[in-house]
């Protein structure tokens, strides 16, 4: 129970930027809008495909998230 909800919350956190609360909220809004428009155009059975497909495409373009910062590691 609640596995898909937890997975969507994790997806929103990754889209917004891990460790960034305003970014997570922005990621949740973007994910919700994407799912709403996608189900309106194609159908409800494709809702999860839109969410996780967008996550994969988004991570290839911007792996730190919407509001995530690039961290440099000193050696």
Secondary structure as GFF3:
##gff-version 3
##sequence-region A 1 75
A	DSSP	alpha_helix	3	16	.	.	.	ID=ss1
A	DSSP	alpha_helix	21	41	.	.	.	ID=ss2
A	DSSP	three_ten_helix	44	46	.	.	.	ID=ss3
A	DSSP	alpha_helix	47	61	.	.	.	ID=ss4
###
